[in-house]
Each structure stands twice: as structure tokens, then as C-alpha cells.
Amino acid sequence: MLTPADLAVYLDAHRVPAELITGIGETPTVSAAAAALGVSTEQIIKTLLFDIAGQPYAVITNGTAPVPVRPLADLFAVGKRQVKLMKAEEVIAITGYPAGGVPPFGHRTPVPVLLDRAVLAWDVIYGGGGDDRTMMKLTTAELLAATNAKLFGAD
């Protein structure tokens, strides 16, 4: 399994100026991460893996709201049943990181990234840092540059 140390190596190698934040305790949920950092839940991004018509995608959205499946299905012109959240063991196999600590990039197997436009409402965001005790602080511009994400959701 990959760790925050592996993510730090990735950040350095790819010149991503994000900051890993440690010493904040366990942050297994968006609400816990926001409380530990003293920020809005909407500033916390979550990276979830979805199987969309047989292809894995990292889907990034913010806050505690569920990922909107309809816009993902519409983006690929498939039915909602072809958009499925991957299981924890699949997440580890693809990303190398455990669910709850998955960063938006630096995965074991690179996968296309889909970014909810709602994330762009914030300049500074916080994402998974490799485990449930580490967060990563970065700007939305840094996120876009590091992921080459395709945007989805409301304009």
C-alpha cells in the first residue's frame, strides 16, 4: 500500500506545490477533516473511484453531498446503472491508497480524473493525503494542473 511518504515523493517529482498536513488526528470523513482543519466542509474534496461503463475514473467533488451520478452518466451518454462506485479493495488495487485517504493524483495506476465544477468555487481546498491522518492543502489551479481533469456538473 502507498503512504503519505509516497505522495510526498510524487509531489516533489512532479513539482506540485501542495502541502501535506499531518498531526491532525484521524480524518476518515469530510466532516472530521473539516473540523480538524477549521474549514468549511465544502473546502474538503473527496476523491472517489467510479466504474463508468467498464472504465475506472477518479471523481473529485467537495463537501458531504453525494456524488451526482446523473451528470456523470450524461457526460458519457450512458445509463445511471453504468456508473458504479468501486469497492474499497478495488480502490486500493488501482490507487494504492485506502478509501478515506485517496489523494486526487499520484495513484499507482493513473486513471482519468473527473472534477465537479463546484470545487472551483474555492481557491484553497484540502484533499486526501494518503491515509486518514494526513490531508493535502492545494489550490484549485494546482489541482487542475496536476490532474488535467475533465469538468462535469452545473456551469
GROMACS elastic network, one bead per residue, 0.5 to 0.9 nm:
[ bonds ]
;  ai    aj funct       b0    kb
    1    92     6  0.72765   500
    1    93     6  0.85839   500
    1    95     6  0.89376   500
    1    96     6  0.51585   500
    1    97     6  0.61747   500
    1    98     6  0.79326   500
    2     5     6  0.79084   500
    2     6     6  0.59516   500
    2     7     6  0.77518   500
    2    92     6  0.87638   500
    2    95     6  0.82456   500
    2    96     6  0.50501   500
    2    97     6  0.55101   500
    2    98     6  0.84785   500
    2   107     6  0.85420   500
    2   108     6  0.79217   500
    2   130     6  0.71478   500
    2   131     6  0.88496   500
    3     6     6  0.52468   500
    3     7     6  0.65920   500
    3     8     6  0.88199   500
    3    96     6  0.82295   500
    3    97     6  0.69690   500
    3   129     6  0.83511   500
    3   130     6  0.52312   500
    3   131     6  0.66378   500
    4     8     6  0.61589   500
    4     9     6  0.87007   500
    4    20     6  0.79470   500
    4   101     6  0.89993   500
    4   129     6  0.58238   500
    4   131     6  0.65861   500
    4   134     6  0.70399   500
    4   135     6  0.89753   500
    5     9     6  0.63902   500
    5    10     6  0.87234   500
    5   130     6  0.81050   500
    6     9     6  0.51256   500
    6    10     6  0.63310   500
    6    11     6  0.87428   500
    6   106     6  0.83326   500
    6   130     6  0.81020   500
    7    11     6  0.61517   500
    7    12     6  0.86243   500
    7    20     6  0.87381   500
    7   103     6  0.80517   500
    7   105     6  0.85836   500
    7   106     6  0.62710   500
    7   107     6  0.85693   500
    7   129     6  0.71903   500
    7   130     6  0.65754   500
    8    11     6  0.50630   500
    8    12     6  0.62294   500
    8    13     6  0.85706   500
    8    19     6  0.87157   500
    8    20     6  0.74534   500
    8   129     6  0.88676   500
    9    12     6  0.51854   500
    9    13     6  0.60235   500
    9    14     6  0.85098   500
   10    13     6  0.50968   500
   10    14     6  0.59799   500
   10    15     6  0.81604   500
   10    16     6  0.81501   500
   10   105     6  0.88060   500
   10   106     6  0.60054   500
   11    14     6  0.53663   500
   11    15     6  0.57039   500
   11    17     6  0.70088   500
   11    18     6  0.70637   500
   11    19     6  0.88072   500
   11   106     6  0.79047   500
   12    15     6  0.50037   500
   12    16     6  0.64863   500
   12    17     6  0.79303   500
   13    16     6  0.79684   500
   14    17     6  0.89715   500
   14   146     6  0.81435   500
   15    18     6  0.88015   500
   16    19     6  0.89002   500
   16   138     6  0.87954   500
   16   142     6  0.69217   500
   16   143     6  0.87209   500
   16   145     6  0.85945   500
   16   146     6  0.69006   500
   17   138     6  0.73239   500
   17   142     6  0.74036   500
   18   136     6  0.65204   500
   18   137     6  0.56492   500
   18   139     6  0.77393   500
   18   142     6  0.75468   500
   18   143     6  0.88807   500
   19   135     6  0.83004   500
   19   136     6  0.54989   500
   19   137     6  0.50684   500
   19   138     6  0.65906   500
   20   129     6  0.63209   500
   20   134     6  0.66923   500
   20   135     6  0.57736   500
   20   137     6  0.63526   500
   20   138     6  0.89827   500
   21    24     6  0.74721   500
   21   129     6  0.76648   500
   21   133     6  0.85884   500
   21   134     6  0.56033   500
   21   135     6  0.51003   500
   21   136     6  0.58739   500
   21   137     6  0.71723   500
   22    25     6  0.78003   500
   22   129     6  0.87108   500
   22   133     6  0.64756   500
   22   135     6  0.67582   500
   22   136     6  0.88528   500
   23    26     6  0.87926   500
   23   133     6  0.71208   500
   23   134     6  0.74567   500
   24    27     6  0.77491   500
   24    33     6  0.84246   500
   24    36     6  0.59288   500
   24    37     6  0.74533   500
   24   133     6  0.64738   500
   24   134     6  0.72913   500
   24   135     6  0.84892   500
   25    33     6  0.89329   500
   25    36     6  0.74384   500
   25   132     6  0.81407   500
   25   133     6  0.53698   500
   25   134     6  0.80638   500
   26    29     6  0.88247   500
   26    32     6  0.76889   500
   26    33     6  0.79093   500
   26    36     6  0.85734   500
   26   131     6  0.87800   500
   26   132     6  0.53932   500
   26   134     6  0.79202   500
   27    30     6  0.73216   500
   27    31     6  0.80814   500
   27    32     6  0.50424   500
   27    34     6  0.84017   500
   27    35     6  0.88228   500
   27    36     6  0.73947   500
   27   100     6  0.77843   500
   27   101     6  0.84102   500
   27   131     6  0.86188   500
   27   132     6  0.50179   500
   27   133     6  0.56338   500
   27   134     6  0.76503   500
   27   135     6  0.82305   500
   28    31     6  0.85583   500
   28    32     6  0.66132   500
   28    33     6  0.72011   500
   28    99     6  0.85786   500
   28   100     6  0.52414   500
   28   101     6  0.74423   500
   28   131     6  0.85406   500
   28   132     6  0.51285   500
   28   133     6  0.77964   500
   29    32     6  0.51700   500
   29    33     6  0.61975   500
   29    34     6  0.86194   500
   29    64     6  0.85736   500
   29   100     6  0.67487   500
   29   132     6  0.83852   500
   30    33     6  0.51548   500
   30    34     6  0.61421   500
   30    35     6  0.86095   500
   30    41     6  0.62218   500
   30    42     6  0.86907   500
   30    44     6  0.62324   500
   30    45     6  0.78048   500
   30    46     6  0.75163   500
   30    62     6  0.85988   500
   30    63     6  0.64625   500
   30    64     6  0.61573   500
   30   100     6  0.87390   500
   31    34     6  0.51534   500
   31    35     6  0.61456   500
   31    36     6  0.85898   500
   31    40     6  0.85974   500
   31    41     6  0.59447   500
   31    44     6  0.84756   500
   31    63     6  0.80846   500
   31    64     6  0.72398   500
   32    35     6  0.51569   500
   32    36     6  0.61184   500
   32    37     6  0.86261   500
   32    41     6  0.88313   500
   33    36     6  0.51324   500
   33    37     6  0.61777   500
   33    38     6  0.83906   500
   33    39     6  0.84755   500
   33    41     6  0.78682   500
   33    44     6  0.72539   500
   33   126     6  0.86091   500
   33   132     6  0.88357   500
   33   133     6  0.89117   500
   33   135     6  0.78379   500
   34    37     6  0.52024   500
   34    38     6  0.57270   500
   34    39     6  0.50579   500
   34    40     6  0.58126   500
   34    41     6  0.51877   500
   34    42     6  0.84252   500
   34    43     6  0.76553   500
   34    44     6  0.65130   500
   34   126     6  0.86718   500
   35    38     6  0.50535   500
   35    39     6  0.66585   500
   35    40     6  0.80319   500
   35    41     6  0.81229   500
   36    39     6  0.80929   500
   37    40     6  0.87814   500
   37   126     6  0.89109   500
   37   135     6  0.89727   500
   39    42     6  0.82440   500
   39    43     6  0.66660   500
   39    44     6  0.80583   500
   40    43     6  0.54143   500
   40    44     6  0.72520   500
   40    63     6  0.80987   500
   41    44     6  0.53495   500
   41    45     6  0.83823   500
   41    62     6  0.74908   500
   41    64     6  0.66995   500
   42    45     6  0.72958   500
   42    61     6  0.89662   500
   42    62     6  0.52486   500
   42    64     6  0.74010   500
   42   118     6  0.89744   500
   42   119     6  0.78689   500
   42   122     6  0.82944   500
   42   125     6  0.83982   500
   43    62     6  0.64793   500
   43    63     6  0.67115   500
   43   119     6  0.77436   500
   43   122     6  0.66739   500
   43   123     6  0.88465   500
   43   124     6  0.70673   500
   43   126     6  0.61266   500
   43   127     6  0.85984   500
   44    61     6  0.85257   500
   44    62     6  0.55864   500
   44    63     6  0.57168   500
   44    64     6  0.85952   500
   44   119     6  0.89578   500
   44   125     6  0.58720   500
   44   127     6  0.58858   500
   44   128     6  0.86544   500
   45    60     6  0.64685   500
   45    61     6  0.55079   500
   45    63     6  0.63611   500
   45   104     6  0.85587   500
   45   119     6  0.74036   500
   45   125     6  0.67001   500
   45   126     6  0.59500   500
   45   128     6  0.76463   500
   46    59     6  0.79940   500
   46    60     6  0.55800   500
   46    61     6  0.56283   500
   46    62     6  0.59191   500
   46    63     6  0.75291   500
   46    64     6  0.87943   500
   46   100     6  0.80906   500
   46   101     6  0.87192   500
   46   102     6  0.78132   500
   46   103     6  0.80943   500
   46   104     6  0.78744   500
   46   126     6  0.87193   500
   46   127     6  0.62054   500
   46   128     6  0.69886   500
   47    58     6  0.61632   500
   47    59     6  0.56076   500
   47    61     6  0.69264   500
   47    62     6  0.88341   500
   47    99     6  0.86473   500
   47   100     6  0.84885   500
   47   101     6  0.84974   500
   47   102     6  0.60354   500
   47   103     6  0.64587   500
   47   104     6  0.56161   500
   47   105     6  0.89671   500
   47   127     6  0.76412   500
   47   128     6  0.74607   500
   48    57     6  0.82267   500
   48    58     6  0.56638   500
   48    59     6  0.52235   500
   48    60     6  0.64549   500
   48    61     6  0.83975   500
   48    67     6  0.87410   500
   48    85     6  0.74644   500
   48    86     6  0.79741   500
   48    91     6  0.81714   500
   48    99     6  0.78429   500
   48   100     6  0.89113   500
   48   102     6  0.76560   500
   48   104     6  0.87356   500
   49    56     6  0.66046   500
   49    57     6  0.56424   500
   49    59     6  0.60240   500
   49    60     6  0.87943   500
   49    84     6  0.86314   500
   49    85     6  0.61476   500
   49    86     6  0.55866   500
   49    87     6  0.84060   500
   49    90     6  0.84864   500
   49    91     6  0.63785   500
   49    94     6  0.88414   500
   49    95     6  0.88249   500
   50    55     6  0.80567   500
   50    56     6  0.56428   500
   50    57     6  0.53372   500
   50    58     6  0.64624   500
   50    59     6  0.68450   500
   50    83     6  0.65714   500
   50    84     6  0.54010   500
   50    86     6  0.52645   500
   50    87     6  0.89803   500
   51    54     6  0.55929   500
   51    55     6  0.52942   500
   51    57     6  0.63435   500
   51    82     6  0.74716   500
   51    83     6  0.58002   500
   51    84     6  0.51415   500
   51    85     6  0.63166   500
   51    86     6  0.62763   500
   52    55     6  0.52752   500
   52    56     6  0.63154   500
   52    57     6  0.70334   500
   52    72     6  0.80784   500
   52    73     6  0.77034   500
   52    76     6  0.80281   500
   52    78     6  0.83253   500
   52    81     6  0.89587   500
   52    82     6  0.56066   500
   52    84     6  0.64670   500
   52    85     6  0.87483   500
   53    56     6  0.85156   500
   53    73     6  0.89580   500
   53    76     6  0.83148   500
   53    78     6  0.72284   500
   53    79     6  0.88257   500
   53    81     6  0.88197   500
   53    82     6  0.50237   500
   53    83     6  0.65719   500
   53    84     6  0.86002   500
   54    82     6  0.77495   500
   54    83     6  0.87266   500
   55   111     6  0.88538   500
   56    86     6  0.83564   500
   56    94     6  0.85857   500
   56   111     6  0.65101   500
   56   112     6  0.75717   500
   57   111     6  0.56673   500
   57   112     6  0.52641   500
   57   113     6  0.57918   500
   57   114     6  0.69151   500
   58   104     6  0.73767   500
   58   105     6  0.86670   500
   58   111     6  0.64116   500
   58   112     6  0.62643   500
   58   114     6  0.61644   500
   58   115     6  0.84236   500
   59    67     6  0.82387   500
   59   104     6  0.84593   500
   59   112     6  0.86498   500
   59   113     6  0.59033   500
   59   115     6  0.60035   500
   59   116     6  0.76629   500
   60    67     6  0.85382   500
   60   104     6  0.70736   500
   60   113     6  0.73623   500
   60   114     6  0.61679   500
   60   116     6  0.61294   500
   60   119     6  0.80955   500
   61    65     6  0.86414   500
   61    66     6  0.87311   500
   61    67     6  0.68177   500
   61   114     6  0.87139   500
   61   115     6  0.63037   500
   61   116     6  0.51151   500
   61   117     6  0.80592   500
   61   118     6  0.71936   500
   61   119     6  0.61175   500
   62    65     6  0.75112   500
   62    67     6  0.87619   500
   62   116     6  0.78180   500
   62   118     6  0.71915   500
   62   119     6  0.57688   500
   62   125     6  0.88143   500
   63    66     6  0.84652   500
   63   119     6  0.89018   500
   64    67     6  0.89659   500
   65    68     6  0.84260   500
   66    69     6  0.85811   500
   67    72     6  0.89657   500
   67   116     6  0.87403   500
   68    71     6  0.61559   500
   68    72     6  0.70645   500
   68   116     6  0.89520   500
   68   153     6  0.79684   500
   69    72     6  0.52125   500
   69    73     6  0.62164   500
   69    74     6  0.86147   500
   69    80     6  0.64689   500
   69    83     6  0.67708   500
   69    84     6  0.86335   500
   70    73     6  0.50766   500
   70    74     6  0.60407   500
   70    75     6  0.85151   500
   70    79     6  0.83044   500
   70    80     6  0.61150   500
   70    83     6  0.87157   500
   71    75     6  0.59818   500
   71    76     6  0.87797   500
   71   152     6  0.66505   500
   71   153     6  0.57533   500
   71   154     6  0.84046   500
   72    75     6  0.50666   500
   72    76     6  0.66529   500
   72    77     6  0.85143   500
   72    78     6  0.85371   500
   72    80     6  0.80522   500
   72    83     6  0.73084   500
   72   114     6  0.86248   500
   72   152     6  0.70519   500
   72   153     6  0.79229   500
   73    76     6  0.54501   500
   73    77     6  0.58157   500
   73    78     6  0.50400   500
   73    79     6  0.57643   500
   73    80     6  0.53686   500
   73    81     6  0.84043   500
   73    82     6  0.73479   500
   73    83     6  0.64206   500
   74    78     6  0.63569   500
   74    79     6  0.77596   500
   74    80     6  0.83130   500
   75    78     6  0.79298   500
   75   152     6  0.71475   500
   75   153     6  0.89193   500
   76    79     6  0.87902   500
   78    81     6  0.81332   500
   78    82     6  0.64181   500
   78    83     6  0.81244   500
   79    82     6  0.55750   500
   79    83     6  0.75076   500
   80    83     6  0.54695   500
   80    84     6  0.82998   500
   81    84     6  0.69480   500
   86    89     6  0.82280   500
   86    90     6  0.60642   500
   86    91     6  0.64557   500
   87    90     6  0.52464   500
   87    91     6  0.63144   500
   87    92     6  0.88999   500
   87    99     6  0.89577   500
   88    91     6  0.50592   500
   88    92     6  0.64098   500
   88    93     6  0.87022   500
   88    98     6  0.71247   500
   88    99     6  0.60292   500
   89    92     6  0.52080   500
   89    93     6  0.61700   500
   89    94     6  0.87052   500
   89    98     6  0.82194   500
   89    99     6  0.87365   500
   90    94     6  0.61380   500
   90    95     6  0.83770   500
   91    94     6  0.53530   500
   91    95     6  0.57786   500
   91    96     6  0.72597   500
   91    97     6  0.70922   500
   91    98     6  0.68088   500
   91    99     6  0.66074   500
   91   102     6  0.84217   500
   92    95     6  0.53492   500
   92    97     6  0.50724   500
   92    98     6  0.53756   500
   92    99     6  0.72968   500
   92   102     6  0.87846   500
   92   108     6  0.88866   500
   93    96     6  0.56985   500
   93    97     6  0.80969   500
   93   108     6  0.80231   500
   93   109     6  0.84302   500
   94    97     6  0.82274   500
   94   107     6  0.71232   500
   94   108     6  0.61400   500
   94   109     6  0.54132   500
   94   110     6  0.80218   500
   94   111     6  0.83254   500
   95    98     6  0.80507   500
   95   102     6  0.73254   500
   95   103     6  0.86841   500
   95   105     6  0.85974   500
   95   106     6  0.78228   500
   95   109     6  0.59141   500
   95   110     6  0.76625   500
   95   111     6  0.85568   500
   96   102     6  0.83253   500
   96   107     6  0.61865   500
   96   108     6  0.52848   500
   96   109     6  0.79810   500
   96   130     6  0.88778   500
   97   100     6  0.85356   500
   97   101     6  0.64781   500
   97   102     6  0.53358   500
   97   103     6  0.78393   500
   97   107     6  0.75456   500
   97   108     6  0.83331   500
   97   130     6  0.59408   500
   97   131     6  0.70207   500
   98   101     6  0.56971   500
   98   102     6  0.61218   500
   98   130     6  0.74758   500
   98   131     6  0.65525   500
   98   132     6  0.82833   500
   99   102     6  0.57839   500
   99   131     6  0.81336   500
   99   132     6  0.84537   500
  100   128     6  0.69673   500
  100   130     6  0.84550   500
  100   131     6  0.67642   500
  100   132     6  0.57229   500
  101   127     6  0.80639   500
  101   129     6  0.57843   500
  101   133     6  0.78558   500
  101   134     6  0.74108   500
  101   135     6  0.78197   500
  102   105     6  0.82736   500
  102   107     6  0.83417   500
  102   127     6  0.79345   500
  102   128     6  0.50129   500
  102   129     6  0.67073   500
  102   130     6  0.55394   500
  102   131     6  0.69873   500
  102   132     6  0.87326   500
  103   106     6  0.70821   500
  103   107     6  0.77130   500
  103   127     6  0.60465   500
  103   129     6  0.54156   500
  103   130     6  0.59215   500
  103   131     6  0.87026   500
  103   135     6  0.85008   500
  103   136     6  0.77332   500
  104   107     6  0.80300   500
  104   113     6  0.80292   500
  104   127     6  0.69922   500
  104   128     6  0.71639   500
  104   129     6  0.87955   500
  104   143     6  0.77643   500
  104   146     6  0.87181   500
  104   147     6  0.74425   500
  105   110     6  0.78082   500
  105   111     6  0.87494   500
  105   113     6  0.84726   500
  105   143     6  0.85893   500
  105   146     6  0.71231   500
  105   147     6  0.63576   500
  106   109     6  0.83753   500
  106   110     6  0.74179   500
  107   110     6  0.56203   500
  107   111     6  0.78400   500
  112   147     6  0.80482   500
  112   148     6  0.82771   500
  112   149     6  0.71366   500
  112   150     6  0.81043   500
  113   147     6  0.63862   500
  113   148     6  0.72013   500
  113   150     6  0.63363   500
  113   151     6  0.86543   500
  114   147     6  0.88858   500
  114   148     6  0.89087   500
  114   149     6  0.52877   500
  114   151     6  0.57577   500
  114   152     6  0.67139   500
  115   118     6  0.83853   500
  115   119     6  0.73887   500
  115   120     6  0.88779   500
  115   144     6  0.85526   500
  115   149     6  0.58266   500
  115   150     6  0.60077   500
  115   152     6  0.60925   500
  115   153     6  0.83637   500
  116   119     6  0.58843   500
  116   120     6  0.79212   500
  116   150     6  0.86388   500
  116   151     6  0.58251   500
  116   152     6  0.50936   500
  116   153     6  0.55289   500
  116   154     6  0.82019   500
  117   120     6  0.55208   500
  117   121     6  0.76989   500
  117   151     6  0.58854   500
  117   152     6  0.59481   500
  117   153     6  0.57277   500
  117   154     6  0.66699   500
  117   155     6  0.67816   500
  118   121     6  0.57275   500
  118   122     6  0.83156   500
  118   152     6  0.89543   500
  118   153     6  0.74385   500
  118   154     6  0.76270   500
  118   155     6  0.83955   500
  119   122     6  0.61965   500
  119   123     6  0.88339   500
  119   125     6  0.81134   500
  119   140     6  0.74407   500
  120   123     6  0.70722   500
  120   140     6  0.61227   500
  120   141     6  0.85491   500
  121   140     6  0.86725   500
  122   125     6  0.65695   500
  122   139     6  0.79943   500
  122   140     6  0.69432   500
  123   138     6  0.84709   500
  123   139     6  0.53869   500
  123   140     6  0.56127   500
  123   141     6  0.77222   500
  124   137     6  0.70730   500
  124   138     6  0.57788   500
  124   140     6  0.62867   500
  124   141     6  0.89606   500
  125   136     6  0.82372   500
  125   137     6  0.59256   500
  125   138     6  0.56279   500
  125   139     6  0.58264   500
  125   140     6  0.66816   500
  125   143     6  0.89573   500
  126   129     6  0.86935   500
  126   135     6  0.63442   500
  126   136     6  0.53211   500
  126   138     6  0.63222   500
  126   139     6  0.83844   500
  127   134     6  0.89619   500
  127   135     6  0.57053   500
  127   136     6  0.50923   500
  127   137     6  0.66481   500
  127   138     6  0.79904   500
  128   131     6  0.69182   500
  128   132     6  0.74920   500
  128   133     6  0.89307   500
  128   134     6  0.67896   500
  128   135     6  0.50062   500
  128   136     6  0.58970   500
  128   137     6  0.89821   500
  129   132     6  0.76651   500
  129   133     6  0.78378   500
  129   137     6  0.86548   500
  130   133     6  0.82107   500
  130   134     6  0.64121   500
  130   135     6  0.75754   500
  130   136     6  0.86070   500
  131   134     6  0.56755   500
  131   135     6  0.79710   500
  132   135     6  0.78017   500
  138   141     6  0.82539   500
  138   142     6  0.62842   500
  138   143     6  0.68976   500
  139   142     6  0.51275   500
  139   143     6  0.62933   500
  139   144     6  0.87221   500
  140   144     6  0.61570   500
  140   145     6  0.85583   500
  141   144     6  0.51805   500
  141   145     6  0.61776   500
  141   146     6  0.85996   500
  142   145     6  0.50980   500
  142   146     6  0.60236   500
  142   147     6  0.85241   500
  143   146     6  0.52189   500
  143   147     6  0.60640   500
  143   148     6  0.81703   500
  143   149     6  0.83342   500
  144   147     6  0.53665   500
  144   148     6  0.55084   500
  144   149     6  0.59886   500
  144   150     6  0.89383   500
  145   148     6  0.57127   500
  145   149     6  0.81702   500
  146   149     6  0.83294   500
  147   150     6  0.87638   500
  152   155     6  0.82610   500
